Amino acid sequence: MTVSKRCSDIWSVEMREVTWLRQTAEAARQALIIQTRGKMTLMLVGVSVTVAILAFFLPDRAAMHSIGTDFFGIVVYWLVFQFGLPVTVLYYGVSTLHDDLSDRTVTYQFVRPLHRSSLLIGKWLAVSLLCWALVAIFLAMLFLAFTLPARPWKLGLGVSPELLSAFLAAAALACPAYAAVGLLFGAWFRRPIVWAAVFVVGWEFVASNLPPQAGIRGATVADPIRRWLLADLNLDSKGDLAGVLTGSMHGYNPAGFGDPIRSLLIFTCTALGLCAWLYTRREYDAQPRD
């Protein structure tokens, strides 16, 4: 009797786990479909195509004074990783959660036999995947725009495919972290877009450029990504791209910062865990706002 009851309990736990995984997968699928069909996604694809076309017609004299890797790397780092990626991911993270809360459609989901954590993790996965796909499309088109035409790069050194692979991997690391922050702001604040802007312009910029000894740099996404790129690319220390990535870390041993992957993992888990705690326990108003 005891053995049968124990087997029954184990089977119930396994079935609950399977159900939770299915609910998470379905939540991710639906969120991905909704976000992909949105106007914001179409606009970002259009912007990517426009920028790639402009880069395709880059004047040759602009390429004569720089190595291809440095030119492409600096453009991508400042345009994507310092601005485009965090703003885009935070916007999607906030909107995919807060839109349902502000128009009160989330109450329909809460009365169904769904665990809130499955909805949250599903939305987080959808935002991370969609934003990485958008960044990958942009990087691939920009890479082709810089490599297809025969340009007179300095020393004859063009853009290397390894640089594109490194940036794609860095985006795969950054998107889940920024998505967790966006979801946290969406679940916590009544005006999450404002806090997202403060996070990007204020916290990320200031904290990631503090003196190297400041341990608070690890509580950002920008600083671990920059350290990971420096370690992965093995750039010439005298190159322009290395100088941009090094920034305020110049003259400081990178080993003193710790593992960037570990920093990103701790940051992402902390933000997502706090978001899950708020989202699964907070009572959201069921009445529409005036």
N, C-alpha and C positions, 0 to 999 in steps of 0.2 A: 504493500500500500504506500509506504514511504517512497520507494523507488519510483512508482508510477506517478505519484504527485510531483516528485522532483523532475521527472522527464516532462511532465505536462508544463511545469513552470519554465523549464528551459525552452520548450517549444513556443510558449507564449512570448517569451522575450525575443526569440528569433523572429517571430512573425511581426512583432512590433517594430523591430529594426528594419525588416524588409518594407513594411508599410511606410515608415518614416523616409526611407531612401526613395521609394516611389513617389511620395508626396513632394520631396525635395526636387527630384528630377522633373516632375510635372510643373512645379512652380518656376523652376529655371527655364523650362521650355516656353511656358506662357509669357514670362517676363521678357525673354529674348525675342519672341515674335512681336510683342507690343513695342518694344524699344526699337527693333529693326525697322518697323514700318513707320516710325515716327518721323516728323519733319526734321528734327534735329539730326538724325542719321543721314538723311538725304542731303542736308545742307553741308555736313562735314565731308561727305564723299565729293560733293561739288567743289568745296574749298580745296580738297586734296588734289583733284584733277587740275584746278586752276593754278595752284602753286607748282605742280609738276610741269605744266606747260610753260609757265614763266621760267622755271629753272632750265628747261630744255633749250630755251633761246638765250641762255646766259652768254654775255659777250666774252669773246676769247681773251680779251685783255684782263678780265677779272680773274681768269684762271692762270695767267702767266706768272702771277706773283705769289702763288701758294701751291702747296702740295695737295693733291686731290683728297687724300684722307683727312688732312687738317681742315680744308674748306668744307667738305661734306659733314665732317664730324661736328664742327662748331655750329654750322647752320642747324643740324638736327638737335644738338644738345640744347641750344638756346630756344629754338622754335618749338620743339616737342617736349623735352624733359623739364624745361624750366617754366613753360607756360601751357602749351597745348594739351599735353597729357594730363597733368593734374587738374586743370580746369574742366576738361571733358569728362574725366572719370568721376570727379566730385559732383558734377552736374547730373550725370546719369544715376549715381548712387543716391543723391538727394531725391531726385524726381521719382525714381522707381518705388521709393518707400513713402515719401511725404505726400505725393499726389493722392495716393489712396487714403492717407490719413486726413488730408485737408478736405476732400470731397465726401468723406465718410463711407466710401465704398468698401473700406477694409472691414467694416462691421459685418458685412455679408460673409466675408471670408472667416471671421472669427466665430460665427455661429455654426459653421460647418465642422465636421469631424476632422479638422486639420490642426496639427500642432504649429504654433506660431514660429517655432524655431525652424521648421522645414520651409515655411514661407520666406523667412529671412535668409537662410543659407541659399535657397534657390535663387532669390533676387541677387544676392552677392555673386554667385557663380555666373549668372547671366550678364551682369554689369561687367565683371572682370573679362569674360570671354568676348563680349561685343566690343569693348573698348580696345582690347588687345588686337582684335581683328581690324578695327579702324586704323589703329596706329601702324599695323603691319602693311595695310594697303597703301597708306601714305608713304611709308619708308620705302616700299618696293618701287612705287612710281617715281619717287624722288631719286632713288638710286639709278634707275634706268635713265632718267633725264640727265644725270651727271655722267653716266658711263657710255651711253650709246653714241653721242656725238664725239668725234675725235678732237679733243681739246688740248691746247698746248700747256699742260700742267708743268709747274716748276719741277725741274730735274726729270721730267717725263714720268712722274709718279702719279698715277690716277687713284681713283677710289677703289679700295680693296673690298672683296666680298666678305672678308672676315669682320670688317667694321659693321657692315649691315647685320650680320649674324649676332654680333655683340649687342647692338642696339635693340634687336628683336628680343633677345634674351632679357635685357634690362627692362624692356617694356612689360614682359611677362612677369617680372618680379615686382614692378611698380604698380601695375593695374590692380591686383588684389588688395594691396595696402591702401591705395587711395579709395578704392570701392568701399572698404570697411569704414573709412573715415566718413565718406559721404552718407552711408547708411546710418552711422552713429548720429550724425548731425540731423538727418531726416527724422530719426526716432526721438531725438532729444529736444530740439529747438523748434519754436514756432516760426522762425524765419531762418531756416537752415542755409539758404543761399548766401545770406550776409555772413554767417559764420564760416562758410566754405571759402568765401573771398578773403576773410581775415586770416584763415589758416594758410592759404597759398601766399598771399602778399605779405602777411605779417610773420606768422610763426615759421613757415618753411624757409623764407628768405633770411630772416634774422638768425634763427637758431642754427641753420646749416652753415652760416658764415661766421660764427663765433670763433674765438681762438681755439686752436687744436686741442688744448687741454680741457675744454668744456665738455663734460660727459653728456650734456643735454643734446648734443648734435645727434646722438643715436636715437632720440625721440622724434625723428623726422623720417621722411621717405627720401628726400633729395640727397641727403648726405651719404647714406649707405649705397644708393645707386651710383653716386659719383665715385665712391671708393671701389665699388665692384667693377666699374668700367676701367678705372686705372689699373686694377690688378689683372683684369682679363685681357686688356689690349696690349700691355707691355710697350707703351709708347716711348718714343725718344723724349727724354726729359727736356730737351731744348725746343721741341716742336710746339706749334701754336695750340694744338688741341690739348696736349699735356699741360700746358700752362693754364688753359681755361678750366680743365678738370681739377687741377691741383688747387687753384684758388688760394684760400687762406691756409691750406695745409702745407704750403711751401716750406721746405726745410725741416719738416717734422716726420718722424718715422711712421709710416702707415700702420705698422704692426701695433702701435699704441692705441689705435681706434677699435681694435677687436674685429671679429668676423662680420662683414656687412650682411651676409645672408642671415645670420643669427639675429642681428639687429632688426632686420625687416620682419623676420618671423615673430619676434617678440612684439613688435609694434602692431603688426596685423592681428595677431591673436588677442592682444589687449583691447584694441579698438572693436573688433568683432565680438569679443566676449562681453564687453560693456554694453554694446548695442543689443546683443541677445538678452542680457539681463533686463534692460529697459523695455524692450519690445515685448517680451513675454510676460511682464508683470504690470506694466502700466495700463490703466483703464482709460481708453480713448473715448472722447465724447461722441455719442452716436447722433447728435443733432447737427444739421448743417449750420455753418457759420453764416452770419448776416453779411 
